[in-house]
Amino acid sequence: MRLAQGLEEVFAKIKSLEVDLEDLRATYQGVNKSYVAALSKLGELTLHASEAAKRAAKSTEQSRVAAKHAALAALQASASRMAADSAAEAVKLSNQARQTADLVRTQSPSKPT
């Protein structure tokens, strides 16, 4: 009888271990499924981050080109402004020369004819 009772205890313990093992398997499968899902999402996020970085790099390059064009336009505008200032100064000096010539003509004695 004692042997039978000992065997029952061993079988009960084996049954308990089998239940624990099944619980562990179920937990592992759940964790594994979550891990696979997390890796998949991480892969998607990495892809999106990579695409965003590429777009940012392209935008940066376009901004650099735009800044270069703006600088060239500013230089051209500055040169145009300098040319306009020079032209205005030339007109002013021309007007002063004409006024001086007119003044000299009107103030010089007329020659008798």
C-alpha positions in Angstrom: 0.0 0.0 0.0 2.8 2.3 0.8 4.3 1.7 -2.7 1.0 2.5 -4.3 0.7 5.7 -2.3 4.2 6.7 -3.2 3.5 6.1 -6.9 0.4 8.2 -6.7 2.4 11.0 -5.2 5.0 10.7 -8.0 2.3 10.6 -10.7 0.6 13.7 -9.0 4.0 15.5 -9.0 4.6 14.5 -12.7 1.1 15.8 -13.6 1.8 19.0 -11.7 5.1 19.4 -13.6 3.3 18.7 -16.9 0.8 21.4 -16.1 3.6 23.8 -15.2 5.5 22.9 -18.4 2.4 23.6 -20.5 2.0 27.0 -18.7 5.6 27.8 -19.5 5.1 26.8 -23.2 2.0 29.0 -23.4 3.8 31.9 -21.8 6.8 31.4 -24.1 4.6 31.3 -27.2 2.9 34.6 -26.0 6.2 36.3 -25.3 7.6 35.1 -28.7 4.5 36.4 -30.5 4.9 39.8 -28.8 8.6 39.8 -29.6 8.0 39.1 -33.3 5.4 41.8 -33.4 7.7 44.3 -31.7 10.5 43.5 -34.1 8.2 44.0 -37.0 7.1 47.4 -35.7 10.7 48.3 -35.0 11.6 47.4 -38.6 8.7 49.6 -39.9 9.8 52.5 -37.7 13.4 52.1 -38.8 12.2 52.2 -42.5 10.1 55.3 -41.8 13.0 57.0 -40.0 15.4 56.2 -42.8 12.9 57.6 -45.4 12.5 60.8 -43.3 16.2 61.2 -43.0 16.6 60.9 -46.8 13.9 63.5 -47.3 15.5 65.8 -44.7 18.9 65.4 -46.5 17.3 66.3 -49.8 15.6 69.3 -48.3 18.8 70.4 -46.8 20.5 70.2 -50.2 17.7 72.1 -51.8 18.0 74.8 -49.1 21.7 75.0 -49.7 21.1 75.6 -53.4 18.4 78.1 -52.7 20.7 80.0 -50.3 23.4 80.0 -53.0 21.0 81.5 -55.5 19.8 84.1 -53.0 23.4 85.1 -52.4 24.0 85.4 -56.1 20.8 87.5 -56.5 21.9 89.7 -53.7 25.3 90.2 -55.3 23.6 91.1 -58.6 21.2 93.4 -56.9 24.1 95.1 -55.1 26.0 95.4 -58.4 22.8 96.8 -60.1 22.4 99.3 -57.2 26.0 100.3 -57.6 25.5 100.8 -61.3 22.4 102.8 -60.7 24.2 104.9 -58.2 27.0 105.5 -60.7 24.6 106.4 -63.4 22.8 108.8 -61.2 26.1 110.4 -60.2 27.0 110.6 -63.9 23.7 112.4 -64.7 24.3 114.7 -61.7 27.8 115.6 -62.9 26.5 116.0 -66.5 23.8 118.4 -65.3 26.4 120.3 -63.3 28.7 120.5 -66.3 25.8 121.8 -68.5 24.9 124.4 -65.9 28.5 125.5 -65.7 28.8 125.7 -69.5 25.5 127.7 -69.6 26.7 130.0 -66.9 30.1 130.5 -68.7 28.3 131.3 -71.9 25.9 133.8 -70.4 28.6 135.6 -68.4 31.3 135.8 -71.1 31.2 139.0 -73.1 29.7 138.7 -76.5 32.0 139.4 -79.4 30.8 142.1 -81.7 30.0 141.0 -85.1 
